[in-house]
């Protein structure tokens, strides 16, 4: 939301350009219109809604560059997330809606935006940055694929779905007054993940509000109602989607078998009514609805991944101390008392464990007898659990553990179950 009392960020750039944050609704409208020209008309509403109505955004998060004629020529933003990772919550900043007017490309404006982004990232206390972004391009800024699921999923044809076993399930549009109900249902299904996005009732009210359209992240949210008239779950269907020939469901609460079968039949009905070729399930592997679809013959469409950058790996490891303590407690290394060195080639980190708890993780100049050597970019999927050490080592021979301590590495850095349902 725009806060008129928030300090304005403003920096003069060469060629009579100015980089600044949005401080008024007029500025927001101008940047939204620019984003629509660069990314498509549905991004106008997305930008305007995100920074006028979302409870967690501020004008300082939306950056733009203007020329001497007061024309917006480039923009980007930080979208604040709170992630739940095992025993801790951590703050993340998504780099989003980045674009430059064609006649100003190739002048390094993106690097100025990135510098301001990282300053805002630090001000917000974020520990990692995520991006959906252009394949490969953002590696130059330190991002790496974390193997945390983003898009793709599974495809099921309507004629593969059996008839419902219980009649009487209905579906109604969710409204803002459903926020507390949906927040509780969401937390129950997110509890099956090791890494998930926190979504407050305030965020739910934003998702369910009647905001400006079109919006690139517009969804239809449906409450599943039992034959007795009670809420039995919910599903969310995106209006704009990959695989435009497939109706998509990218969020679903846990459902009973009869309710899940009713949902599959409703999706099949909609696919046929809209002339779609099938149904795409972009859901976590733990989802009961996805498991039903797979049992009835759903075929994999592959998947994409979030890209992640961790500017300060020692700070992230320190924050994850309670996660490591919980993992050690259920292992042969319970009560560990030892300093462990990680060699990231360009950086070296020492983790100090006492009584099974992580006291500190700090950068050191020299790495004595490291238990693991790993390229810094590949430390990201290892720490977040997107890939195991064995999976990384198969592609990166310079990711190698000290043989004695490989079992400890496997305990500290296991594969995780992760899925980030969007907060906008």
C-alpha positions as a printed NumPy array, in Angstrom:
array([[  0.   ,   0.   ,   0.   ],
       [  1.144,   3.577,  -0.614],
       [  2.191,   5.289,   2.619],
       [  2.433,   9.086,   2.173],
       [  4.65 ,   9.309,   5.263],
       [  7.241,   6.851,   3.983],
       [ 10.594,   8.392,   2.979],
       [ 11.095,   8.6  ,  -0.794],
       [ 14.081,   6.88 ,  -2.363],
       [ 15.565,   9.02 ,  -5.145],
       [ 18.929,   8.882,  -6.942],
       [ 20.125,  10.935,  -9.901],
       [ 21.609,   8.858, -12.729],
       [ 23.653,   9.835, -15.805],
       [ 21.895,  11.178, -18.925],
       [ 19.423,  13.232, -16.856],
       [ 17.694,  10.109, -15.527],
       [ 16.252,   9.651, -12.035],
       [ 15.73 ,   6.398, -10.125],
       [ 13.074,   6.687,  -7.433],
       [ 10.411,   4.87 ,  -5.469],
       [  6.684,   5.398,  -5.863],
       [  5.183,   7.76 ,  -3.295],
       [  1.791,   8.742,  -4.77 ],
       [ -1.105,   6.998,  -6.465],
       [ -0.478,   9.111,  -9.573],
       [  3.042,   7.677,  -9.797],
       [  1.622,   4.198,  -9.261],
       [ -0.76 ,   4.676, -12.191],
       [  2.091,   5.815, -14.439],
       [  4.306,   2.863, -13.529],
       [  1.382,   0.441, -13.898],
       [  0.651,   1.82 , -17.379],
       [  4.325,   1.423, -18.297],
       [  4.34 ,  -2.183, -17.057],
       [  1.299,  -2.841, -19.219],
       [  3.165,  -1.606, -22.31 ],
       [  6.142,  -3.863, -21.52 ],
       [  4.442,  -7.006, -20.223],
       [  0.823,  -6.902, -21.41 ],
       [ -2.42 ,  -5.136, -20.377],
       [ -3.188,  -7.603, -17.572],
       [ -0.046,  -6.394, -15.763],
       [ -1.535,  -2.903, -15.392],
       [ -4.144,  -4.204, -12.977],
       [ -1.662,  -6.527, -11.322],
       [  0.762,  -3.68 , -10.56 ],
       [ -1.965,  -1.264,  -9.434],
       [ -3.66 ,  -3.833,  -7.198],
       [ -0.428,  -5.125,  -5.692],
       [  0.747,  -1.698,  -4.548],
       [ -2.608,  -0.057,  -3.804],
       [ -4.33 ,  -2.865,  -1.891],
       [ -1.932,  -5.603,  -0.762],
       [ -1.4  ,  -5.395,   3.024],
       [  2.35 ,  -6.115,   2.927],
       [  3.654,  -3.944,   0.056],
       [  4.765,  -0.332,   0.298],
       [  5.495,   2.348,  -2.283],
       [  9.188,   2.047,  -1.412],
       [  9.083,  -1.489,  -2.846],
       [  8.147,  -0.212,  -6.338],
       [ 11.047,   1.396,  -8.206],
       [ 11.165,   3.176, -11.519],
       [ 13.492,   5.264, -13.681],
       [ 12.232,   8.376, -15.435],
       [ 13.841,  10.578, -18.081],
       [ 14.033,  14.376, -18.279],
       [ 10.552,  14.412, -19.839],
       [  9.144,  12.655, -16.769],
       [  8.491,   9.49 , -18.801],
       [  8.81 ,   6.1  , -17.1  ],
       [ 11.511,   4.176, -18.973],
       [ 12.259,   1.262, -16.605],
       [ 10.794,  -0.339, -13.513],
       [ 11.085,  -3.229, -11.085],
       [  9.87 ,  -4.098,  -7.623],
       [ 10.393,  -6.107,  -4.469],
       [  7.411,  -8.25 ,  -3.485],
       [  7.676,  -9.203,   0.218],
       [  7.066, -12.811,   1.232],
       [  7.24 , -14.591,   4.557],
       [  8.281, -18.22 ,   4.144],
       [  7.853, -21.001,   6.671],
       [ 10.823, -23.372,   6.732],
       [ 10.553, -26.157,   9.29 ],
       [ 10.881, -24.557,  12.708],
       [ 11.395, -20.964,  11.526],
       [  9.898, -18.19 ,   9.434],
       [ 12.129, -16.154,   7.164],
       [ 11.643, -13.043,   5.049],
       [ 12.132, -13.212,   1.29 ],
       [ 12.007, -10.578,  -1.421],
       [ 10.739, -11.498,  -4.863],
       [ 12.275,  -9.547,  -7.73 ],
       [  9.315,  -8.877,  -9.988],
       [  7.81 ,  -6.919, -12.904],
       [ 11.204,  -5.87 , -14.282],
       [ 11.253,  -4.105, -17.636],
       [ 12.976,  -1.398, -19.689],
       [ 11.65 ,   0.606, -22.616],
       [ 13.158,  -0.73 , -25.817],
       [ 15.027,   2.453, -26.797],
       [ 16.75 ,   2.542, -23.394],
       [ 17.901,  -1.075, -23.318],
       [ 21.598,  -1.899, -23.285],
       [ 22.497,   1.123, -21.122],
       [ 22.896,  -0.715, -17.812],
       [ 19.667,   0.582, -16.274],
       [ 18.844,  -2.872, -14.939],
       [ 21.962,  -2.768, -12.785],
       [ 20.852,   0.518, -11.232],
       [ 17.456,  -1.038, -10.465],
       [ 19.141,  -4.096,  -8.995],
       [ 21.312,  -1.934,  -6.739],
       [ 18.214,  -0.192,  -5.371],
       [ 16.445,  -3.541,  -5.056],
       [ 19.222,  -4.981,  -2.886],
       [ 19.209,  -1.876,  -0.698],
       [ 15.473,  -2.322,  -0.11 ],
       [ 16.043,  -6.062,   0.385],
       [ 18.454,  -5.286,   3.245],
       [ 16.146,  -2.641,   4.733],
       [ 13.365,  -5.223,   4.94 ],
       [ 15.609,  -7.792,   6.623],
       [ 15.216, -10.365,   3.859],
       [ 17.472, -13.421,   3.815],
       [ 16.836, -14.711,   0.315],
       [ 15.478, -13.431,  -2.964],
       [ 13.26 , -15.398,  -5.329],
       [ 12.381, -14.781,  -8.953],
       [ 10.245, -16.51 , -11.56 ],
       [ 12.263, -14.725, -14.285],
       [ 13.719, -15.258, -17.709],
       [ 15.656, -18.54 , -18.058],
       [ 19.406, -18.082, -17.574],
       [ 19.356, -14.247, -17.682],
       [ 19.375, -13.657, -13.921],
       [ 22.369, -15.901, -13.301],
       [ 24.459, -12.774, -13.982],
       [ 22.941, -11.328, -10.803],
       [ 23.723, -14.389,  -8.685],
       [ 20.436, -16.289,  -8.989],
       [ 20.412, -20.071,  -9.276],
       [ 17.653, -22.62 ,  -9.829],
       [ 16.776, -23.95 ,  -6.404],
       [ 14.648, -26.849,  -7.718],
       [ 11.656, -25.544,  -5.766],
       [  8.574, -26.274,  -7.933],
       [  7.07 , -23.325,  -9.788],
       [  5.14 , -24.236, -12.941],
       [  4.39 , -27.386, -14.923],
       [  2.413, -30.115, -13.251],
       [  0.221, -32.981, -14.434],
       [ -2.382, -33.328, -17.175],
       [ -5.62 , -35.303, -16.941],
       [ -8.288, -35.747, -19.609],
       [-11.964, -35.322, -18.661],
       [-12.835, -38.806, -19.918],
       [-10.338, -40.335, -17.459],
       [-12.354, -39.133, -14.469],
       [-14.938, -41.534, -12.967],
       [-18.386, -40.335, -11.947],
       [-18.773, -39.027,  -8.385],
       [-19.763, -41.495,  -5.695],
       [-21.637, -38.875,  -3.647],
       [-24.092, -36.437,  -5.186],
       [-24.849, -33.012,  -3.841],
       [-21.456, -31.277,  -3.643],
       [-21.688, -27.702,  -4.863],
       [-19.262, -24.861,  -5.503],
       [-19.68 , -21.213,  -4.603],
       [-17.404, -18.2  ,  -5.18 ],
       [-15.371, -17.308,  -2.105],
       [-15.866, -13.807,  -0.674],
       [-13.742, -11.678,   1.695],
       [-15.792, -12.886,   4.669],
       [-14.376, -16.387,   3.973],
       [-10.838, -15.17 ,   4.75 ],
       [-10.55 , -16.806,   8.179],
       [-11.991, -20.099,   6.918],
       [ -9.662, -20.237,   3.932],
       [ -6.655, -19.191,   6.015],
       [ -7.264, -22.175,   8.31 ],
       [ -7.726, -24.59 ,   5.396],
       [ -4.597, -23.223,   3.74 ],
       [ -2.483, -23.665,   6.886],
       [ -3.653, -27.269,   7.196],
       [ -2.468, -28.201,   3.686],
       [  0.694, -26.06 ,   3.931],
       [  1.603, -28.052,   7.031],
       [  2.498, -30.984,   4.763],
       [  5.351, -28.905,   3.279],
       [  8.769, -28.274,   4.761],
       [  8.845, -24.93 ,   2.944],
       [  5.69 , -22.939,   2.242],
       [  4.46 , -19.357,   2.003],
       [  2.784, -17.739,   4.975],
       [ -0.592, -16.33 ,   4.02 ],
       [ -2.431, -14.227,   6.599],
       [ -6.155, -13.498,   6.713],
       [ -5.237, -10.021,   5.438],
       [ -3.613, -11.52 ,   2.353],
       [ -6.657, -13.74 ,   1.874],
       [ -8.925, -10.697,   1.947],
       [ -6.725,  -9.132,  -0.728],
       [ -6.965, -12.287,  -2.87 ],
       [-10.757, -12.351,  -2.536],
       [-11.442,  -8.644,  -3.025],
       [-13.046,  -7.256,  -6.17 ],
       [-10.052,  -5.324,  -7.523],
       [ -9.11 ,  -3.863, -10.884],
       [ -9.309,  -6.208, -13.848],
       [ -7.685,  -7.57 , -15.852],
       [ -5.046,  -8.703, -13.34 ],
       [ -2.326, -11.128, -14.426],
       [ -2.724, -13.025, -11.145],
       [ -6.523, -13.075, -11.15 ],
       [ -7.998, -16.307,  -9.787],
       [-11.405, -17.79 ,  -9.298],
       [-11.547, -19.103,  -5.734],
       [-14.3  , -21.643,  -5.088],
       [-15.479, -23.005,  -1.756],
       [-16.407, -26.69 ,  -1.958],
       [-19.706, -27.205,  -0.129],
       [-20.755, -30.633,   1.174],
       [-24.226, -32.109,   0.591],
       [-25.013, -31.035,   4.178],
       [-24.121, -27.413,   3.353],
       [-20.815, -27.301,   5.218],
       [-17.482, -26.058,   3.795],
       [-15.509, -29.08 ,   2.592],
       [-12.478, -27.293,   1.141],
       [-11.512, -24.855,  -1.587],
       [ -9.808, -24.683,  -4.99 ],
       [ -8.225, -21.792,  -6.896],
       [ -8.252, -21.551, -10.688],
       [ -6.017, -18.99 , -12.459],
       [ -7.508, -16.948, -15.285],
       [ -4.146, -16.391, -17.006],
       [ -2.024, -19.504, -17.227],
       [  0.629, -21.483, -19.003],
       [ -0.771, -24.177, -21.317],
       [ -3.713, -22.003, -22.386],
       [ -5.485, -25.067, -23.823],
       [ -5.782, -26.608, -20.353],
       [ -7.97 , -25.477, -17.488],
       [ -5.695, -25.208, -14.449],
       [ -5.944, -25.639, -10.71 ],
       [ -2.914, -24.298,  -8.859],
       [ -4.147, -24.468,  -5.286],
       [ -6.356, -26.841,  -3.363],
       [ -7.05 , -27.581,   0.28 ],
       [ -7.027, -31.126,   1.559],
       [-10.25 , -32.901,   0.567],
       [-12.04 , -36.112,   1.454],
       [-12.243, -38.743,  -1.28 ],
       [-15.889, -37.922,  -2.157],
       [-15.125, -34.193,  -2.195],
       [-11.996, -34.712,  -4.298],
       [-13.925, -36.772,  -6.816],
       [-16.585, -34.058,  -6.956],
       [-13.865, -31.461,  -7.638],
       [-12.426, -33.566, -10.48 ],
       [-15.879, -33.831, -12.038],
       [-16.427, -30.075, -11.717],
       [-13.072, -29.428, -13.41 ],
       [-13.981, -31.871, -16.184],
       [-17.329, -30.142, -16.672],
       [-15.634, -26.757, -16.95 ],
       [-12.977, -28.022, -19.347],
       [-15.62 , -29.429, -21.693],
       [-17.834, -26.327, -21.403],
       [-14.894, -24.02 , -22.218],
       [-13.59 , -26.179, -25.065],
       [-10.347, -26.93 , -23.227],
       [ -8.269, -30.003, -24.046],
       [ -7.852, -31.156, -20.468],
       [ -6.994, -30.213, -16.873],
       [ -3.598, -29.201, -15.508],
       [ -2.755, -29.718, -11.847],
       [  0.007, -27.394, -10.637],
       [ -0.016, -28.719,  -7.072],
       [  2.53 , -30.08 ,  -4.569],
       [  3.219, -33.836,  -4.616],
       [  1.562, -34.082,  -1.187],
       [ -1.796, -32.851,  -2.542],
       [ -4.607, -35.347,  -2.169],
       [ -6.296, -33.997,  -5.315],
       [ -3.114, -34.49 ,  -7.329],
       [ -2.778, -38.035,  -6.008],
       [ -6.329, -38.75 ,  -7.177],
       [ -5.518, -37.355, -10.623],
       [ -2.362, -39.467, -10.8  ],
       [ -4.297, -42.576,  -9.788],
       [ -6.67 , -41.959, -12.708],
       [ -3.832, -41.659, -15.206],
       [ -2.56 , -38.061, -15.105],
       [  0.599, -37.564, -17.191],
       [  3.537, -35.434, -16.119],
       [  4.129, -32.148, -17.951],
       [  7.516, -31.639, -16.323],
       [  8.166, -28.537, -14.304],
       [ 10.015, -25.269, -13.822],
       [ 11.743, -23.909, -10.726],
       [ 12.057, -20.772,  -8.665],
       [ 15.406, -19.054,  -9.026],
       [ 16.964, -18.001,  -5.721],
       [ 19.82 , -15.825,  -4.569],
       [ 21.18 , -15.853,  -1.024],
       [ 23.411, -12.784,  -0.558],
       [ 24.641, -13.879,   2.882],
       [ 24.733, -17.659,   3.248],
       [ 26.183, -17.483,   6.774],
       [ 23.242, -15.338,   7.91 ],
       [ 20.751, -17.777,   6.362],
       [ 22.423, -20.775,   8.014],
       [ 22.399, -18.979,  11.365],
       [ 18.683, -18.232,  11.007],
       [ 18.035, -21.901,  10.194],
       [ 19.672, -23.013,  13.438],
       [ 16.434, -24.417,  14.946],
       [ 15.884, -26.428,  11.747],
       [ 19.324, -28.024,  12.063],
       [ 18.763, -28.711,  15.769],
       [ 15.53 , -30.576,  15.009],
       [ 17.216, -32.634,  12.295],
       [ 20.13 , -33.566,  14.534],
       [ 17.843, -34.476,  17.434],
       [ 16.353, -37.355,  15.506],
       [ 19.654, -38.699,  14.207],
       [ 22.84 , -40.461,  15.358],
       [ 24.381, -36.976,  15.647],
       [ 22.082, -35.84 ,  18.454],
       [ 23.923, -33.526,  20.866],
       [ 26.635, -32.71 ,  18.303],
       [ 29.574, -30.691,  19.697],
       [ 31.787, -29.713,  16.8  ],
       [ 32.865, -26.926,  14.49 ],
       [ 32.087, -27.792,  10.88 ],
       [ 33.689, -26.032,   7.934],
       [ 32.021, -25.578,   4.534],
       [ 34.227, -24.631,   1.584],
       [ 32.229, -22.652,  -1.003],
       [ 35.462, -22.004,  -2.941],
       [ 35.073, -18.211,  -3.007],
       [ 33.836, -18.183,   0.584],
       [ 34.356, -20.316,   3.675],
       [ 31.82 , -20.808,   6.481],
       [ 32.322, -22.263,   9.951],
       [ 29.274, -23.686,  11.724],
       [ 29.709, -24.1  ,  15.492],
       [ 27.443, -26.712,  17.106],
       [ 27.139, -27.134,  20.871],
       [ 24.86 , -29.738,  22.406],
       [ 23.148, -30.255,  19.055],
       [ 22.331, -26.539,  18.671],
       [ 23.907, -24.193,  16.154],
       [ 25.645, -21.413,  18.103],
       [ 26.847, -19.52 ,  15.039],
       [ 27.636, -19.686,  11.337],
       [ 30.263, -17.18 ,  10.259],
       [ 32.51 , -16.471,   7.305],
       [ 36.17 , -17.274,   7.923],
       [ 39.279, -16.496,   5.894],
       [ 40.597, -20.039,   5.795],
       [ 38.791, -23.354,   5.813],
       [ 40.389, -26.042,   7.948],
       [ 39.486, -29.624,   7.018],
       [ 36.074, -28.846,   5.424],
       [ 33.379, -31.511,   5.622],
       [ 32.069, -30.295,   2.25 ],
       [ 33.329, -28.473,  -0.792],
       [ 30.593, -27.106,  -3.048],
       [ 30.26 , -24.331,  -5.664],
       [ 28.467, -21.374,  -4.02 ],
       [ 25.565, -21.436,  -6.474],
       [ 24.892, -25.1  ,  -5.723],
       [ 24.87 , -24.439,  -1.994],
       [ 21.46 , -22.8  ,  -2.537],
       [ 19.541, -25.929,  -3.673],
       [ 21.44 , -27.982,  -1.07 ],
       [ 20.498, -25.741,   1.866],
       [ 16.897, -25.315,   0.698],
       [ 16.574, -29.048,   0.037],
       [ 15.677, -28.81 ,  -3.634],
       [ 18.439, -31.301,  -4.43 ],
       [ 20.438, -33.747,  -2.357],
       [ 24.224, -33.735,  -2.291],
       [ 24.286, -36.897,  -4.413],
       [ 22.061, -35.247,  -7.036],
       [ 24.265, -32.168,  -7.118],
       [ 27.505, -34.172,  -7.224],
       [ 26.244, -36.13 , -10.232],
       [ 26.258, -32.891, -12.252],
       [ 28.977, -30.985, -10.389],
       [ 32.029, -33.134,  -9.585],
       [ 33.46 , -30.214,  -7.569],
       [ 30.655, -30.715,  -5.042],
       [ 32.311, -33.299,  -2.835],
       [ 31.95 , -34.264,   0.83 ],
       [ 34.615, -35.49 ,   3.177],
       [ 33.867, -39.214,   3.13 ],
       [ 33.72 , -39.601,   6.922],
       [ 31.145, -36.844,   7.354],
       [ 28.835, -37.595,   4.434],
       [ 26.163, -39.103,   6.752],
       [ 26.163, -35.865,   8.785],
       [ 25.742, -33.777,   5.622],
       [ 22.783, -35.931,   4.647],
       [ 21.184, -35.289,   8.053],
       [ 21.783, -31.528,   7.971],
       [ 20.712, -31.05 ,   4.341],
       [ 17.988, -33.543,   3.382],
       [ 15.568, -33.278,   0.49 ],
       [ 12.627, -31.076,   1.42 ],
       [  8.979, -30.905,   0.409],
       [  8.409, -27.393,  -0.849],
       [  5.676, -25.502,  -2.647],
       [  5.072, -21.762,  -2.693],
       [  1.458, -20.83 ,  -3.283],
       [  1.485, -17.196,  -4.363],
       [  0.638, -14.364,  -1.987],
       [ -0.865, -12.153,  -4.732]])
